[in-house]
Amino acid sequence: MSLAMTREEREVFLAGLHVGVVSVPGEDGRAPLAVPIWYRYEPGGLLSFFTGGESRKARALRETGRCTVCVQDEAPPYKYTTVEGPVVAIDPVDEEERRRMAARYLGAATADAYIAATAEQAQHEVTVRMRPEHWLSADYSKLGG
């Protein structure tokens, strides 16, 4: 019996509300960099997230043009999906997209406070868009019980 999710199951799971972990190649012989992120994904589309435009993560994304994002459900029955693929765009942050992302993770009321508190930081952020190409997944509810 396979625990792997079907294409539809993994896309719906990835589109759900999870904190993701993005991984990019390390530099100067260091291990890969893995950092938690807020992200947005719609089935069949691109995965997008924000990062500092001059961060180690952004530099690695520009150099290699690829990344991996892993999301998981930490409550039993455990599930995870990992996607790897090319970075198709690194753009300036759109304020409305940033507001929607904050509302997704914090709720509408707290999102406004977050946007105000991080306005200066946002001036130095970029939006990264990745096309999921390779998927790994597991859904332990498929074991039954």
C-alpha positions in Angstrom: 0.0 0.0 0.0 1.3 3.4 -1.0 1.1 6.3 1.4 1.8 8.8 -1.5 -0.9 11.3 -2.2 -2.6 11.5 -5.5 -2.0 14.6 -7.6 -5.2 16.2 -6.5 -4.6 15.3 -2.8 -1.2 16.8 -2.7 -2.2 20.0 -4.6 -5.2 20.5 -2.2 -2.9 19.8 0.8 -0.2 22.3 -0.5 -2.9 24.9 -1.0 -4.0 24.6 2.6 -2.8 26.8 5.4 0.7 25.5 6.5 4.0 27.2 7.3 6.4 25.9 4.7 10.1 25.4 4.9 12.1 26.5 1.8 15.4 25.0 1.2 18.1 26.4 -1.1 21.7 25.2 -1.7 24.3 26.2 0.8 27.2 28.4 0.0 31.0 28.0 0.7 30.6 24.3 1.6 27.8 24.9 4.1 24.8 22.7 4.3 21.6 23.7 2.5 19.7 26.7 4.1 16.2 25.8 5.3 14.0 28.6 6.5 10.3 28.7 7.5 8.1 30.8 5.2 4.5 31.9 4.6 3.5 31.0 1.1 0.6 30.9 -1.3 -0.3 28.2 -3.8 -3.4 27.4 -5.9 -3.6 23.9 -7.5 -2.0 23.9 -10.9 -0.3 27.3 -10.3 2.9 28.8 -8.9 4.0 28.7 -5.3 4.9 32.2 -4.1 6.6 33.6 -1.0 8.4 36.7 0.2 12.0 37.1 1.3 14.6 39.8 1.8 15.9 40.9 -1.6 19.5 40.7 -0.4 19.2 37.8 1.9 21.3 34.6 1.7 18.1 32.8 0.5 17.5 35.4 -2.3 21.1 35.2 -3.4 20.9 31.4 -3.6 17.6 31.5 -5.5 19.1 33.9 -8.1 22.3 31.8 -8.5 20.7 28.4 -8.8 17.2 29.3 -10.0 15.7 26.4 -8.0 14.3 25.6 -4.5 12.4 23.0 -2.5 9.5 23.8 -0.2 8.2 21.3 2.3 4.8 21.6 4.2 3.5 19.2 6.8 0.6 18.5 9.2 2.1 17.8 12.6 -1.0 16.3 14.0 -1.8 12.6 13.5 -2.4 11.2 11.0 0.7 12.9 9.7 0.9 14.3 6.1 3.5 16.1 4.2 4.2 17.3 0.7 7.5 18.5 -0.7 7.8 20.3 -4.0 11.0 21.2 -6.0 11.2 23.3 -9.0 12.5 26.3 -10.9 12.1 29.8 -9.7 10.2 31.5 -12.6 10.2 35.1 -11.2 11.7 37.2 -8.5 9.7 40.5 -8.4 9.2 43.5 -6.2 6.6 42.9 -3.5 3.1 43.9 -4.4 1.5 45.6 -1.3 -1.9 44.0 -1.9 -0.4 40.6 -2.3 1.6 41.1 0.9 -1.6 42.2 2.7 -3.5 39.0 1.5 -0.6 36.8 2.7 -0.6 38.4 6.1 -4.4 38.0 6.4 -4.1 34.3 5.3 -1.7 33.6 8.2 -2.7 36.2 10.9 -6.4 37.0 10.2 -7.6 40.3 8.9 -7.4 42.3 12.1 -3.9 41.3 13.0 -2.8 41.6 9.3 -3.2 45.4 9.4 -1.0 45.6 12.5 1.6 43.4 10.9 1.6 45.4 7.6 2.1 48.6 9.6 4.9 47.1 11.8 6.8 45.7 8.9 6.4 48.5 6.3 10.1 49.5 6.3 11.2 45.8 6.0 8.8 45.3 3.1 10.6 47.9 1.0 13.6 45.5 0.8 11.6 42.3 0.1 10.9 40.4 -3.1 8.3 37.9 -4.2 9.6 34.6 -5.3 7.5 32.4 -7.6 8.4 28.8 -8.1 6.8 26.2 -10.4 6.4 22.9 -8.6 7.9 20.2 -10.8 8.9 17.3 -8.6 6.7 16.1 -5.7 7.1 13.9 -2.7 4.2 13.2 -0.4 2.8 10.9 2.3 -0.5 10.7 4.0 -0.5 8.3 7.0 -4.3 8.3 7.2 -4.1 5.8 4.3 -2.9 3.3 6.9 -6.5 3.2 8.3 -7.4 3.1 11.9 
